[in-house]
Amino acid sequence: FFQAEDGIRDAQESRGLGDVYKRQCQHLTPHNYLTSIQGRFVYKDQCTKCFADPSDPDGIDVCLACLNGGCVTKHKHSLHHYGTTGHPLVLNLKTQLKPKIEQEQKEEPQVTRLAIGKPGGADFASNDEYELLTRVKCLECDKVIDAPQLQGLVQSIINAESASQKLSLIHI
């Protein structure tokens, strides 16, 4: 049998569950990813070419070498970026609705006073209906990779202000 994971298929016969993650990608070298995103624009909200966003069926890919955002399915700008730059490693960002079960099980707290975000007050931030799914992919190897050495970079990208947020602050 062959191992498949999220639409990325291995040509080799599988050696067991999770095999896709166990084989390390030869492109997982410091040359192919940033060690810091400080002072850089992170294009994670939309494709820089067609404005597709993480809510698209396959989300968007953020290049780990230059932080360019590219669509995965609409016009395949992520693959085009890889073809022109040779940057194989990307962080795929995809948003999806949280399952209804989770939302229904949450009991809405009783608002007892006018205080946003305080105990007994309204908490608008906790009503988030979407979750962010992430995975690191190598476009050259066409597979999802497990890369513990990229956890810091991935978390920095997730927590960073997007380029559009930074640019809107500049123009105010």
C-alpha positions in Angstrom: 0.0 0.0 0.0 1.0 3.6 -0.4 1.0 6.3 2.3 -1.0 9.5 1.6 -1.3 12.5 3.8 -3.6 15.5 3.0 -3.4 15.0 -0.7 0.4 14.8 -0.8 1.4 11.4 -2.0 4.6 9.4 -1.7 5.8 7.4 -4.7 7.6 5.0 -2.3 5.8 2.1 -0.5 5.0 3.1 3.0 6.9 1.6 5.9 4.1 2.3 8.4 1.8 4.9 9.9 3.2 8.4 9.9 5.9 7.5 7.5 5.4 10.8 5.5 6.6 12.7 8.6 9.5 10.4 9.5 11.5 10.9 6.3 13.3 14.2 6.5 13.3 16.5 3.5 16.7 17.2 1.9 15.6 20.8 1.4 15.3 21.4 5.1 18.5 23.5 5.3 19.1 27.0 6.8 19.5 28.3 3.2 15.8 27.6 2.6 14.2 29.4 5.6 14.6 32.5 7.7 15.9 32.4 11.2 14.2 35.6 12.2 11.3 37.6 10.7 12.2 40.8 12.6 11.7 43.9 10.5 10.1 42.0 7.6 6.6 42.1 6.1 4.7 38.8 6.5 2.2 38.2 3.7 -0.1 35.8 5.5 -3.5 37.3 5.0 -3.8 37.0 1.2 -2.0 35.8 -1.9 0.1 38.7 -3.1 -1.1 38.1 -6.7 -4.8 37.3 -6.6 -5.9 38.1 -3.0 -7.0 34.5 -2.2 -6.9 34.0 1.6 -6.6 31.3 4.3 -10.3 30.5 4.1 -9.9 29.1 0.6 -10.2 25.3 0.4 -6.4 24.7 0.6 -5.5 28.0 2.3 -2.4 29.9 1.3 1.3 29.1 1.5 3.7 31.5 3.2 7.3 31.1 1.8 9.7 30.4 4.7 12.6 32.1 2.8 11.0 35.4 2.0 7.5 35.4 3.6 5.6 35.9 0.3 2.0 34.6 0.5 0.7 32.5 -2.4 -2.5 30.8 -3.2 -2.5 27.0 -3.4 -5.5 26.2 -5.6 -7.0 29.2 -7.3 -4.1 30.2 -9.6 -1.3 28.2 -7.9 0.8 31.3 -7.2 2.6 29.5 -4.5 4.0 27.0 -7.0 4.8 29.8 -9.4 6.7 31.6 -6.7 8.7 28.4 -6.0 9.4 28.0 -9.7 10.8 31.5 -10.1 12.7 31.8 -6.8 13.6 28.2 -5.9 12.2 28.6 -2.4 10.8 25.1 -1.6 9.7 25.4 2.0 6.3 26.9 2.9 3.9 27.2 5.8 0.4 26.4 4.8 -2.2 28.5 6.6 -5.8 27.4 6.4 -8.8 28.7 8.4 -12.0 26.7 8.9 -15.1 26.8 11.0 -14.8 25.0 14.3 -17.0 22.0 14.5 -20.6 22.8 15.7 -20.2 20.4 18.6 -17.6 22.6 20.2 -19.6 25.7 19.7 -22.9 24.2 21.1 -21.1 22.8 24.2 -19.8 26.2 25.1 -22.1 27.8 27.6 -22.4 31.6 27.2 -21.3 33.2 30.4 -23.9 35.5 32.1 -22.9 39.1 31.7 -23.4 40.7 35.1 -21.7 44.1 34.5 -20.5 46.4 31.7 -16.8 45.5 31.6 -15.3 44.1 28.4 -12.9 41.2 29.0 -13.2 41.3 32.8 -14.7 38.6 35.0 -18.5 39.0 34.9 -18.2 41.3 31.9 -18.6 40.7 28.1 -15.8 38.8 26.4 -16.1 39.3 22.7 -12.7 37.8 21.9 -13.8 34.3 23.0 -16.5 34.0 20.3 -14.0 33.0 17.7 -15.8 30.5 15.3 -12.7 29.8 13.2 -9.5 27.8 13.8 -6.2 28.1 12.1 -4.7 24.9 10.7 -1.0 24.9 9.9 1.5 22.6 8.3 5.0 22.9 6.8 5.4 21.6 3.3 8.2 21.1 0.8 7.0 22.0 -2.7 10.0 20.3 -4.3 9.4 17.0 -2.5 5.6 17.4 -2.6 5.1 16.4 1.0 4.3 17.6 4.5 7.3 17.6 6.7 7.8 17.5 10.4 10.4 20.1 11.2 10.9 20.8 14.9 13.7 23.3 14.1 11.0 25.5 12.4 8.6 25.6 15.3 9.9 29.0 16.4 9.7 30.5 12.9 6.2 29.0 12.4 5.0 30.5 15.7 6.6 33.9 14.8 4.7 33.9 11.5 1.4 33.1 13.2 1.9 35.8 15.9 3.3 38.4 13.5 1.3 41.4 12.3 0.5 40.8 8.6 2.0 43.1 6.0 -1.4 44.6 5.3 -1.8 45.5 9.0 1.7 47.1 9.1 1.1 49.0 5.8 -2.3 50.4 7.1 -0.5 51.8 10.1 2.1 53.5 8.0 -0.5 55.3 5.9 -2.5 56.6 8.8 
